[in-house]
Amino acid sequence: MNTIEDNLNQRIGARIRIERESRGWSLSDLTERAGVSRGMIHKIERGESSPTAALLARLSGAFGISMSTLIARAEMQEGKLLRFADQPVWHDPQTDYLRRHVSPRSDMPIDLVQIELPAGSDIPMPASAYALARQLIWLTKGELVFVEGDTRHEMKTGDCLELGPPNDCRFINETKEACTYLVVRLNTPPA
């Protein structure tokens, strides 16, 4: 791992600790809510372990925020212009999934995130990762299978899918080439 990735993982770990403590939760409380071991959460919070996409989805879902929001809170500064070179990029150490937060941090209730999903990848995301949001997936390159509950969506370049109510899902690349997609997330306030 390089220094930039180490630094981002440390900021993500610190942000997870801040989110947990701001809710008055112990490590055991977060373990119970997220279904992630206490030891793993402790290692992530201390920056000793690189969290996977699946782990971040479970942790952010336990907080009632998106993975995008969690990473943005860890990484981004306020401002109207977020230059390409300054856009936070996160690498899943388990799958080589690359996530780029495209939209600037602002009071607008929208996030734009670009994902590059390597060939042969299968990334599960729990329904809790989609709470309090409406989302679109726009496939900009390649092919993607998106499984939403019991429904399988086979997407080709240019296709755009509106997600239904929060459901356990999977992002699958069954091809031999990486695919790229944009997630457009409209965050909705709690009722």
Backbone as ProteinMPNN parsed JSONL, in Angstrom:
{"seq_chain_A": "MNTIEDNLNQRIGARIRIERESRGWSLSDLTERAGVSRGMIHKIERGESSPTAALLARLSGAFGISMSTLIARAEMQEGKLLRFADQPVWHDPQTDYLRRHVSPRSDMPIDLVQIELPAGSDIPMPASAYALARQLIWLTKGELVFVEGDTRHEMKTGDCLELGPPNDCRFINETKEACTYLVVRLNTPPA", "coords_chain_A": {"N_chain_A": [[0.845, -1.168, 0.0], [0.457, 2.301, -0.711], [1.626, 5.548, 0.488], [-0.369, 7.539, 0.187], [-2.732, 5.996, 0.062], [-2.532, 4.76, 2.588], [-2.814, 7.013, 4.205], [-5.456, 7.85, 3.544], [-6.877, 5.583, 4.44], [-6.345, 5.795, 7.177], [-7.675, 8.2, 7.733], [-10.291, 7.422, 7.113], [-10.674, 5.44, 9.058], [-10.468, 7.05, 11.366], [-12.706, 8.635, 10.94], [-14.749, 6.763, 11.135], [-14.524, 6.129, 13.841], [-15.224, 8.664, 14.903], [-17.878, 8.897, 13.969], [-19.017, 6.74, 15.343], [-18.518, 7.399, 18.071], [-19.848, 9.866, 18.226], [-22.424, 9.09, 18.319], [-22.567, 7.943, 20.708], [-21.89, 5.295, 20.931], [-20.405, 2.198, 21.86], [-17.585, 0.116, 20.932], [-18.632, -2.445, 20.944], [-21.359, -1.917, 20.593], [-21.397, -0.947, 17.927], [-20.419, -3.219, 16.658], [-22.551, -5.004, 17.037], [-24.614, -3.687, 15.619], [-23.586, -3.5, 12.999], [-22.635, -6.002, 12.354], [-19.969, -6.666, 12.212], [-16.821, -7.759, 13.329], [-15.619, -6.904, 16.592], [-12.854, -6.677, 16.96], [-11.987, -6.242, 14.308], [-13.205, -3.779, 13.715], [-11.874, -2.197, 15.581], [-9.211, -2.382, 14.608], [-9.545, -1.126, 12.104], [-10.382, 1.454, 12.879], [-8.036, 2.326, 14.092], [-6.407, 2.518, 11.938], [-4.952, 0.327, 11.165], [-5.783, -1.646, 9.507], [-6.981, -2.158, 6.223], [-10.136, -1.355, 5.191], [-12.59, -3.315, 3.463], [-14.825, -2.915, 0.61], [-17.257, -4.16, 1.189], [-17.179, -4.274, 3.994], [-17.08, -1.506, 4.636], [-19.57, -0.762, 3.632], [-21.286, -2.111, 5.378], [-20.624, -0.902, 7.828], [-21.172, 1.849, 7.326], [-23.872, 1.619, 6.746], [-24.84, 0.837, 9.258], [-24.542, 3.23, 10.575], [-26.451, 4.673, 9.311], [-25.87, 6.119, 7.065], [-24.571, 6.713, 3.744], [-21.955, 4.832, 2.077], [-20.552, 6.533, 0.453], [-20.99, 9.021, 1.7], [-19.727, 8.573, 4.155], [-17.018, 8.218, 3.356], [-16.626, 10.664, 2.064], [-16.897, 12.441, 4.217], [-14.614, 11.788, 5.56], [-12.59, 12.567, 3.852], [-12.987, 14.923, 2.197], [-12.864, 18.475, 1.509], [-14.715, 21.538, 1.971], [-16.196, 23.277, -0.817], [-16.878, 24.566, -4.108], [-15.755, 23.63, -6.465], [-14.361, 20.629, -7.344], [-11.53, 19.402, -8.237], [-10.297, 17.0, -10.62], [-7.84, 15.813, -9.87], [-7.976, 16.104, -7.149], [-10.071, 14.612, -6.29], [-11.31, 12.252, -4.065], [-10.039, 8.986, -4.078], [-10.68, 5.663, -3.528], [-9.487, 2.455, -2.822], [-10.424, -0.863, -2.858], [-8.964, -3.267, -0.967], [-9.4, -5.971, -1.172], [-10.785, -6.63, -3.562], [-9.865, -4.98, -5.582], [-11.517, -3.028, -6.516], [-12.241, 0.242, -7.553], [-13.053, 3.364, -6.312], [-14.203, 6.542, -6.943], [-14.891, 9.648, -5.636], [-16.783, 11.984, -7.068], [-18.373, 14.325, -6.9], [-18.366, 17.631, -5.437], [-18.063, 18.39, -1.922], [-20.879, 19.557, -0.36], [-23.874, 21.412, 0.556], [-25.799, 20.366, -1.02], [-28.113, 17.745, -1.642], [-26.946, 15.509, -2.995], [-24.838, 12.962, -4.298], [-22.151, 12.067, -6.404], [-20.577, 9.302, -7.63], [-17.95, 7.518, -9.035], [-17.299, 4.281, -10.156], [-14.918, 1.757, -10.721], [-15.057, -1.444, -11.657], [-13.379, -4.378, -11.387], [-12.761, -7.105, -13.722], [-14.575, -10.12, -13.242], [-15.443, -9.542, -10.672], [-17.492, -9.556, -7.689], [-19.442, -7.861, -5.727], [-21.013, -7.629, -2.742], [-23.643, -5.72, -1.241], [-25.248, -4.557, 1.618], [-28.754, -3.96, 2.363], [-28.93, -1.864, 4.179], [-26.998, -0.074, 3.366], [-28.229, 1.495, 1.559], [-30.172, 2.964, 2.734], [-32.286, 5.752, 3.317], [-31.957, 7.051, 0.837], [-32.193, 7.712, -2.692], [-31.276, 6.163, -5.717], [-29.411, 6.094, -8.791], [-27.896, 4.05, -11.258], [-25.534, 4.43, -13.663], [-24.174, 2.997, -16.35], [-21.135, 3.441, -17.783], [-19.115, 2.203, -19.18], [-18.495, -0.981, -20.491], [-19.926, -4.047, -19.153], [-22.383, -4.83, -16.716], [-23.767, -6.694, -14.09], [-26.404, -6.221, -12.034], [-27.716, -7.18, -9.092], [-30.633, -6.996, -7.415], [-32.148, -7.637, -4.611], [-34.235, -10.206, -5.456], [-34.131, -9.716, -8.121], [-32.509, -9.617, -11.222], [-30.522, -7.494, -13.053], [-29.255, -7.003, -16.179], [-26.854, -5.076, -17.486], [-25.699, -2.881, -20.072], [-23.208, -0.802, -21.703], [-24.057, 2.578, -21.357], [-26.603, 2.129, -20.34], [-29.02, 2.987, -17.828], [-30.102, 2.647, -14.547], [-32.699, 2.885, -12.212], [-32.708, 2.434, -8.801], [-34.722, 0.418, -6.676], [-36.653, 0.255, -3.6], [-34.625, 0.084, -0.573], [-32.587, -2.786, -0.572], [-30.901, -5.903, -0.174], [-28.086, -6.236, -2.25], [-26.031, -6.914, -5.193], [-23.105, -6.143, -6.999], [-21.924, -7.157, -9.986], [-19.383, -8.194, -12.146], [-19.223, -10.056, -14.809], [-17.593, -10.344, -16.958], [-14.477, -10.303, -18.899], [-13.275, -7.891, -18.84], [-12.741, -4.75, -17.22], [-15.432, -2.82, -15.823], [-17.084, 0.365, -15.827], [-18.989, 2.55, -13.862], [-21.362, 5.074, -12.91], [-22.607, 6.154, -9.872], [-25.403, 7.81, -8.896], [-26.567, 9.481, -6.276], [-29.276, 10.487, -4.423], [-29.686, 11.953, -1.496], [-31.976, 11.536, 1.081], [-33.705, 13.184, 3.705], [-34.179, 11.835, 7.071], [-37.384, 10.513, 7.98]], "CA_chain_A": [[0.0, 0.0, 0.0], [1.268, 3.504, -0.757], [1.397, 6.516, 1.548], [-1.666, 8.194, -0.021], [-3.75, 5.046, 0.495], [-2.414, 4.632, 4.041], [-3.363, 8.228, 4.781], [-6.904, 7.801, 3.398], [-7.387, 4.557, 5.353], [-6.295, 6.349, 8.535], [-8.768, 9.186, 7.859], [-11.549, 6.672, 7.149], [-10.746, 4.848, 10.392], [-10.759, 8.125, 12.323], [-14.084, 9.067, 10.709], [-15.617, 5.723, 11.705], [-14.498, 6.346, 15.282], [-16.002, 9.878, 15.171], [-19.305, 8.568, 13.77], [-19.418, 5.846, 16.444], [-18.514, 8.135, 19.341], [-20.864, 10.933, 18.207], [-23.699, 8.441, 18.628], [-22.455, 7.381, 22.045], [-21.801, 3.849, 20.798], [-19.151, 1.507, 22.149], [-17.201, -0.806, 19.854], [-19.583, -3.561, 20.974], [-22.609, -1.441, 19.984], [-21.222, -0.931, 16.477], [-20.299, -4.622, 16.259], [-23.897, -5.573, 16.996], [-25.401, -3.033, 14.567], [-23.002, -3.691, 11.663], [-22.28, -7.39, 12.095], [-18.528, -6.702, 11.957], [-16.189, -8.099, 14.6], [-15.083, -5.818, 17.41], [-11.426, -6.588, 16.664], [-11.808, -5.641, 12.987], [-13.542, -2.355, 13.83], [-10.769, -1.585, 16.319], [-8.073, -2.268, 13.68], [-9.876, -0.118, 11.088], [-10.355, 2.765, 13.536], [-6.637, 2.695, 14.378], [-5.681, 2.598, 10.675], [-4.083, -0.845, 11.056], [-6.352, -2.554, 8.517], [-7.695, -1.507, 5.126], [-11.48, -1.93, 5.091], [-13.09, -3.677, 2.139], [-16.08, -2.248, 0.253], [-18.346, -4.814, 1.923], [-17.104, -3.82, 5.394], [-17.49, -0.097, 4.706], [-21.019, -0.706, 3.418], [-21.949, -2.549, 6.622], [-20.408, 0.116, 8.858], [-21.921, 3.06, 6.991], [-25.285, 1.282, 6.912], [-25.148, 0.868, 10.692], [-24.643, 4.65, 10.951], [-27.561, 5.28, 8.595], [-25.345, 6.993, 6.012], [-24.015, 5.952, 2.631], [-20.511, 4.67, 2.04], [-20.074, 7.782, -0.155], [-20.99, 10.057, 2.725], [-18.686, 8.239, 5.128], [-15.705, 8.518, 2.782], [-16.555, 12.113, 1.833], [-16.64, 13.098, 5.507], [-13.226, 11.507, 5.931], [-11.611, 13.037, 2.894], [-13.178, 16.112, 1.384], [-12.995, 19.823, 2.034], [-15.805, 22.303, 1.363], [-15.837, 24.018, -2.014], [-17.756, 24.353, -5.26], [-15.029, 22.933, -7.52], [-13.521, 19.516, -6.909], [-10.719, 19.039, -9.403], [-10.068, 15.571, -10.8], [-6.67, 15.392, -9.087], [-8.302, 16.186, -5.726], [-11.205, 13.747, -5.977], [-10.868, 11.095, -3.28], [-10.102, 7.667, -4.708], [-10.51, 4.606, -2.534], [-9.199, 1.159, -3.429], [-10.784, -2.004, -2.016], [-7.804, -4.158, -0.994], [-9.799, -7.352, -1.428], [-11.297, -6.863, -4.916], [-9.284, -3.978, -6.494], [-12.585, -2.089, -6.87], [-11.794, 1.625, -7.374], [-14.175, 4.267, -6.083], [-13.808, 7.951, -7.021], [-15.966, 10.568, -5.267], [-16.7, 13.005, -8.098], [-19.062, 15.569, -6.551], [-17.806, 18.389, -4.313], [-18.809, 18.342, -0.658], [-21.702, 20.76, -0.259], [-25.154, 21.166, 1.211], [-26.711, 19.72, -1.973], [-28.357, 16.367, -1.191], [-26.612, 14.576, -4.062], [-23.462, 12.479, -4.407], [-21.78, 11.388, -7.636], [-19.45, 8.425, -7.359], [-17.572, 6.67, -10.169], [-16.744, 2.997, -9.732], [-14.331, 0.85, -11.702], [-15.219, -2.79, -11.116], [-12.535, -5.299, -12.159], [-13.336, -8.328, -14.294], [-14.781, -11.226, -12.308], [-15.801, -9.072, -9.322], [-18.837, -9.738, -7.151], [-19.42, -7.038, -4.517], [-22.321, -7.558, -2.081], [-23.937, -4.54, -0.435], [-26.48, -4.78, 2.385], [-29.821, -2.968, 2.188], [-28.676, -0.706, 5.041], [-26.138, 0.872, 2.652], [-29.088, 2.298, 0.684], [-31.216, 3.615, 3.521], [-32.403, 7.206, 3.227], [-31.447, 7.57, -0.433], [-32.645, 7.184, -3.983], [-30.058, 6.044, -6.503], [-29.345, 5.659, -10.182], [-26.616, 3.498, -11.699], [-25.351, 4.686, -15.091], [-23.016, 2.244, -16.811], [-20.452, 4.231, -18.811], [-18.193, 1.36, -19.949], [-18.517, -2.411, -20.196], [-21.163, -4.735, -18.797], [-22.569, -4.977, -15.276], [-24.969, -7.355, -13.594], [-26.783, -5.679, -10.736], [-28.754, -8.015, -8.493], [-31.36, -6.209, -6.418], [-33.059, -8.623, -4.033], [-34.369, -11.372, -6.345], [-34.162, -9.24, -9.511], [-31.204, -9.527, -11.888], [-30.494, -6.509, -14.134], [-28.06, -7.134, -17.012], [-26.678, -3.74, -18.041], [-24.677, -2.64, -21.096], [-22.75, 0.582, -21.764], [-25.085, 3.582, -21.597], [-27.827, 1.845, -19.6], [-29.176, 3.663, -16.543], [-31.075, 1.922, -13.731], [-33.139, 3.477, -10.948], [-32.848, 1.402, -7.781], [-35.971, 0.403, -5.933], [-36.462, 0.418, -2.157], [-33.407, -0.585, -0.097], [-32.608, -4.239, -0.65], [-29.567, -6.465, -0.339], [-27.783, -6.268, -3.676], [-24.671, -7.302, -5.591], [-22.557, -5.588, -8.228], [-21.177, -8.284, -10.537], [-18.804, -8.07, -13.477], [-19.006, -11.426, -15.278], [-16.783, -10.305, -18.174], [-13.028, -10.318, -18.74], [-12.836, -6.493, -18.884], [-13.293, -3.903, -16.158], [-16.544, -1.951, -16.208], [-17.115, 1.63, -15.094], [-20.339, 3.075, -13.719], [-21.546, 6.227, -12.048], [-23.727, 6.07, -8.944], [-25.973, 9.118, -8.578], [-27.302, 9.224, -5.036], [-30.019, 11.606, -3.859], [-29.87, 11.675, -0.076], [-33.224, 12.054, 1.608], [-33.657, 13.298, 5.16], [-34.996, 10.865, 7.779], [-38.784, 10.922, 8.173]], "C_chain_A": [[0.893, 1.234, 0.0], [0.858, 4.484, 0.334], [0.046, 7.208, 1.41], [-2.789, 7.285, 0.434], [-3.729, 4.858, 2.003], [-3.08, 5.821, 4.725], [-4.89, 8.231, 4.692], [-7.499, 6.758, 4.338], [-7.366, 5.034, 6.799], [-7.42, 7.362, 8.75], [-10.128, 8.494, 7.897], [-11.729, 6.039, 8.523], [-11.094, 5.876, 11.453], [-12.209, 8.583, 12.178], [-15.061, 8.051, 11.282], [-15.679, 5.884, 13.223], [-15.345, 7.571, 15.656], [-17.491, 9.595, 15.035], [-19.817, 7.718, 14.931], [-19.546, 6.632, 17.747], [-19.571, 9.233, 19.376], [-22.259, 10.379, 18.496], [-23.701, 7.843, 20.03], [-22.354, 5.87, 22.046], [-20.433, 3.352, 21.22], [-18.771, 0.68, 20.917], [-18.191, -1.966, 19.776], [-20.923, -3.169, 20.354], [-22.51, -1.471, 18.459], [-21.092, -2.355, 15.928], [-21.678, -5.24, 16.077], [-24.709, -4.998, 15.833], [-24.896, -3.358, 13.158], [-22.708, -5.149, 11.329], [-20.822, -7.556, 11.693], [-17.85, -6.94, 13.302], [-15.595, -6.867, 15.283], [-13.601, -5.592, 17.099], [-11.167, -5.916, 15.315], [-12.125, -4.146, 13.036], [-12.402, -1.612, 14.525], [-9.559, -1.376, 15.407], [-8.318, -1.189, 12.625], [-9.796, 1.28, 11.702], [-8.93, 3.237, 13.813], [-5.791, 2.786, 13.104], [-4.742, 1.43, 10.452], [-4.572, -1.84, 10.013], [-7.091, -1.743, 7.471], [-9.076, -2.133, 5.002], [-11.832, -2.256, 3.651], [-14.37, -2.893, 1.868], [-17.242, -2.842, 1.05], [-18.359, -4.376, 3.392], [-17.553, -2.367, 5.534], [-18.993, 0.054, 4.518], [-21.762, -1.094, 4.692], [-21.817, -1.494, 7.72], [-21.21, 1.378, 8.564], [-23.42, 2.816, 7.137], [-25.704, 1.301, 8.371], [-25.302, 2.305, 11.182], [-25.826, 5.345, 10.289], [-27.106, 6.287, 7.549], [-24.786, 6.118, 4.901], [-22.509, 5.809, 2.785], [-19.891, 5.938, 1.452], [-19.965, 8.882, 0.879], [-19.891, 9.817, 3.745], [-17.305, 8.615, 4.593], [-15.558, 10.018, 2.534], [-16.267, 12.861, 3.133], [-15.199, 12.894, 5.962], [-12.24, 12.295, 5.073], [-11.772, 14.477, 2.412], [-13.288, 17.408, 2.171], [-14.179, 20.478, 1.347], [-15.301, 22.997, 0.108], [-16.734, 23.65, -3.17], [-17.083, 23.536, -6.353], [-14.157, 21.84, -6.902], [-12.773, 19.014, -8.135], [-10.455, 17.534, -9.412], [-8.937, 15.069, -9.906], [-6.954, 15.365, -7.589], [-9.471, 15.29, -5.328], [-10.713, 12.521, -5.213], [-11.078, 9.783, -4.03], [-9.811, 6.648, -3.618], [-10.401, 3.275, -3.266], [-9.568, 0.059, -2.441], [-9.632, -3.005, -2.086], [-8.148, -5.61, -1.329], [-10.128, -7.599, -2.902], [-10.666, -5.973, -5.984], [-10.33, -3.04, -7.085], [-12.041, -0.691, -6.603], [-13.008, 2.528, -7.315], [-13.661, 5.693, -6.072], [-15.021, 8.813, -6.669], [-15.841, 11.795, -6.151], [-17.269, 14.343, -7.639], [-18.381, 16.284, -5.39], [-18.676, 18.224, -3.067], [-19.573, 19.658, -0.537], [-22.982, 20.409, 0.479], [-26.189, 20.582, 0.246], [-26.891, 18.258, -1.56], [-28.038, 15.315, -2.248], [-25.135, 14.21, -4.005], [-23.305, 11.827, -5.768], [-20.523, 10.59, -7.35], [-19.205, 7.56, -8.594], [-16.882, 5.419, -9.632], [-16.114, 2.298, -10.929], [-14.315, -0.522, -11.052], [-14.41, -3.771, -11.971], [-13.306, -6.506, -12.685], [-13.457, -9.395, -13.213], [-15.185, -10.817, -10.904], [-17.251, -9.354, -8.973], [-18.842, -9.044, -5.789], [-20.821, -6.994, -3.898], [-22.443, -6.266, -1.272], [-25.247, -4.794, 0.31], [-27.489, -3.662, 2.138], [-29.552, -1.717, 3.012], [-27.782, 0.336, 4.369], [-26.951, 1.807, 1.765], [-30.218, 2.985, 1.429], [-31.157, 5.12, 3.284], [-31.838, 7.784, 1.935], [-32.194, 6.956, -1.612], [-31.414, 7.195, -4.868], [-30.328, 5.644, -7.937], [-27.973, 5.054, -10.399], [-26.563, 3.707, -13.206], [-24.059, 4.009, -15.519], [-22.369, 2.993, -17.977], [-19.483, 3.404, -19.65], [-18.354, -0.092, -19.522], [-19.902, -2.971, -19.934], [-21.194, -4.936, -17.281], [-23.845, -5.763, -15.024], [-25.216, -6.784, -12.208], [-27.941, -6.519, -10.221], [-29.334, -7.246, -7.321], [-32.428, -7.115, -5.815], [-33.064, -9.865, -4.904], [-34.327, -10.993, -7.823], [-32.749, -9.061, -10.048], [-31.332, -8.557, -13.063], [-29.181, -6.692, -14.891], [-27.914, -5.834, -17.792], [-25.528, -3.7, -19.046], [-24.319, -1.153, -21.084], [-23.894, 1.519, -22.143], [-26.372, 3.354, -20.842], [-27.82, 2.581, -18.256], [-30.329, 3.001, -15.796], [-31.406, 2.719, -12.481], [-33.34, 2.336, -9.96], [-34.185, 1.553, -7.081], [-35.707, 0.654, -4.451], [-35.216, -0.331, -1.695], [-33.582, -2.097, -0.035], [-31.168, -4.715, -0.674], [-29.301, -6.575, -1.836], [-26.342, -6.7, -3.917], [-24.334, -6.606, -6.899], [-21.624, -6.658, -8.791], [-20.658, -7.94, -11.938], [-18.419, -9.479, -13.927], [-18.09, -11.488, -16.491], [-15.288, -10.364, -17.842], [-12.425, -8.919, -18.81], [-13.458, -5.736, -17.717], [-14.498, -3.135, -16.699], [-16.499, -0.706, -15.318], [-18.553, 2.112, -15.038], [-20.342, 4.253, -12.757], [-22.761, 5.965, -11.174], [-24.137, 7.5, -8.623], [-26.897, 8.875, -7.393], [-27.947, 10.5, -4.539], [-30.313, 11.246, -2.406], [-31.159, 12.315, 0.397], [-33.149, 12.124, 3.123], [-34.53, 12.241, 5.825], [-36.403, 11.4, 8.011], [-39.051, 11.258, 9.628]], "O_chain_A": [[1.955, 1.236, 0.623], [-0.14, 4.274, 1.023], [-0.624, 7.445, 2.416], [-3.708, 7.735, 1.119], [-4.783, 4.803, 2.636], [-3.816, 5.659, 5.698], [-5.557, 8.58, 5.667], [-8.522, 7.016, 4.971], [-8.272, 4.714, 7.568], [-8.045, 7.387, 9.811], [-11.021, 8.924, 8.627], [-12.819, 6.096, 9.092], [-11.913, 5.616, 12.334], [-12.869, 8.884, 13.173], [-16.086, 8.426, 11.851], [-16.751, 5.787, 13.82], [-16.102, 7.519, 16.625], [-18.282, 10.004, 15.884], [-20.914, 7.946, 15.44], [-20.559, 6.54, 18.44], [-20.136, 9.51, 20.434], [-23.163, 11.124, 18.873], [-24.71, 7.302, 20.483], [-22.688, 5.225, 23.039], [-19.421, 4.007, 20.97], [-19.553, 0.566, 19.973], [-18.548, -2.417, 18.687], [-21.555, -3.976, 19.673], [-23.416, -1.954, 17.779], [-21.604, -2.653, 14.849], [-21.939, -5.917, 15.083], [-25.411, -5.735, 15.141], [-25.693, -3.477, 12.227], [-22.549, -5.499, 10.159], [-20.474, -8.461, 10.934], [-18.27, -6.375, 14.311], [-15.138, -5.927, 14.632], [-13.152, -4.451, 16.988], [-10.24, -5.116, 15.185], [-11.394, -3.338, 12.463], [-12.016, -0.522, 14.101], [-8.947, -0.309, 15.43], [-7.412, -0.426, 12.29], [-9.208, 2.185, 11.111], [-8.659, 4.437, 13.769], [-4.601, 3.094, 13.171], [-3.826, 1.524, 9.635], [-3.854, -2.779, 9.669], [-7.751, -0.755, 7.794], [-9.182, -3.33, 4.732], [-11.418, -1.554, 2.728], [-14.934, -2.281, 2.774], [-18.109, -2.11, 1.528], [-19.423, -4.137, 3.963], [-18.317, -2.034, 6.44], [-19.622, 0.892, 5.163], [-22.762, -0.466, 5.042], [-22.77, -1.222, 8.45], [-21.86, 1.92, 9.459], [-24.155, 3.691, 7.595], [-26.811, 1.736, 8.69], [-26.09, 2.577, 12.088], [-26.173, 6.469, 10.651], [-27.852, 7.196, 7.185], [-24.555, 4.925, 5.095], [-21.87, 6.561, 3.521], [-18.828, 6.372, 1.896], [-18.963, 9.595, 0.932], [-19.203, 10.752, 4.154], [-16.517, 9.254, 5.29], [-14.49, 10.583, 2.766], [-15.48, 13.807, 3.145], [-14.637, 13.732, 6.667], [-11.16, 12.649, 5.544], [-10.776, 15.179, 2.239], [-13.733, 17.437, 3.318], [-14.606, 20.042, 0.277], [-14.108, 23.273, -0.015], [-17.288, 22.552, -3.212], [-17.76, 22.822, -7.095], [-13.319, 22.111, -6.041], [-13.326, 18.291, -8.963], [-10.396, 16.887, -8.367], [-9.061, 14.027, -9.263], [-6.256, 14.684, -6.838], [-9.82, 15.218, -4.15], [-9.8, 11.831, -5.666], [-12.162, 9.514, -4.549], [-8.828, 6.758, -2.886], [-11.141, 3.012, -4.214], [-9.078, 0.05, -1.311], [-9.35, -3.539, -3.159], [-7.276, -6.383, -1.724], [-9.794, -8.655, -3.44], [-10.903, -6.185, -7.174], [-10.052, -2.333, -8.053], [-11.446, -0.449, -5.553], [-13.888, 2.46, -8.173], [-12.778, 6.028, -5.282], [-16.06, 8.721, -7.323], [-14.896, 12.57, -6.003], [-16.706, 15.391, -7.956], [-17.878, 15.642, -4.469], [-19.873, 17.952, -3.161], [-18.984, 20.737, -0.603], [-23.164, 19.29, 0.958], [-27.327, 20.328, 0.64], [-25.925, 17.603, -1.171], [-28.771, 14.336, -2.388], [-24.288, 15.05, -3.7], [-24.199, 11.123, -6.238], [-19.522, 11.135, -6.884], [-20.128, 6.948, -9.13], [-16.002, 5.491, -8.774], [-16.698, 2.249, -12.012], [-13.654, -0.74, -10.037], [-14.72, -3.972, -13.145], [-14.358, -6.872, -12.161], [-12.568, -9.556, -12.377], [-15.264, -11.671, -10.021], [-18.122, -9.386, -9.843], [-18.311, -9.576, -4.815], [-21.724, -6.384, -4.471], [-21.467, -5.787, -0.694], [-26.24, -5.198, -0.294], [-27.118, -2.554, 1.751], [-29.908, -0.616, 2.59], [-27.8, 1.505, 4.756], [-26.425, 2.804, 1.271], [-31.128, 3.532, 0.806], [-30.081, 5.68, 3.074], [-31.296, 8.889, 1.937], [-32.738, 5.854, -1.538], [-30.598, 8.113, -4.793], [-31.306, 4.969, -8.257], [-26.994, 5.492, -9.795], [-27.428, 3.23, -13.94], [-22.973, 4.407, -15.095], [-22.983, 3.16, -19.031], [-19.066, 3.848, -20.72], [-18.35, -0.398, -18.329], [-20.909, -2.453, -20.418], [-20.164, -5.181, -16.652], [-24.871, -5.529, -15.663], [-24.36, -6.852, -11.327], [-29.01, -6.566, -10.83], [-28.635, -6.895, -6.37], [-33.478, -7.339, -6.417], [-32.03, -10.509, -5.08], [-34.471, -11.859, -8.687], [-31.903, -8.435, -9.411], [-32.148, -8.766, -13.961], [-28.108, -6.55, -14.306], [-28.738, -5.521, -18.651], [-24.521, -4.392, -18.89], [-25.05, -0.341, -20.517], [-24.607, 1.285, -23.119], [-27.171, 4.28, -20.704], [-26.774, 2.771, -17.636], [-31.41, 2.817, -16.355], [-30.51, 3.176, -11.771], [-34.061, 1.381, -10.248], [-34.707, 2.656, -6.916], [-34.666, 1.199, -4.085], [-34.791, -1.281, -2.351], [-34.576, -2.611, 0.479], [-30.293, -3.993, -1.153], [-30.185, -6.961, -2.601], [-25.547, -6.834, -2.987], [-25.174, -6.496, -7.793], [-20.642, -7.026, -8.146], [-21.403, -7.459, -12.793], [-17.411, -10.027, -13.481], [-17.832, -12.575, -17.007], [-14.892, -10.462, -16.68], [-11.203, -8.771, -18.835], [-14.566, -6.047, -17.282], [-14.57, -2.839, -17.892], [-15.954, -0.726, -14.215], [-19.26, 2.089, -16.046], [-19.456, 4.405, -11.916], [-23.823, 5.595, -11.674], [-23.332, 8.299, -8.143], [-27.887, 8.152, -7.501], [-27.261, 11.484, -4.263], [-31.098, 10.339, -2.13], [-31.406, 13.494, 0.144], [-32.595, 11.229, 3.761], [-35.511, 11.788, 5.234], [-36.591, 12.6, 8.215], [-40.172, 11.622, 9.982]]}, "name": "protein", "num_of_chains": 1, "seq": "MNTIEDNLNQRIGARIRIERESRGWSLSDLTERAGVSRGMIHKIERGESSPTAALLARLSGAFGISMSTLIARAEMQEGKLLRFADQPVWHDPQTDYLRRHVSPRSDMPIDLVQIELPAGSDIPMPASAYALARQLIWLTKGELVFVEGDTRHEMKTGDCLELGPPNDCRFINETKEACTYLVVRLNTPPA"}
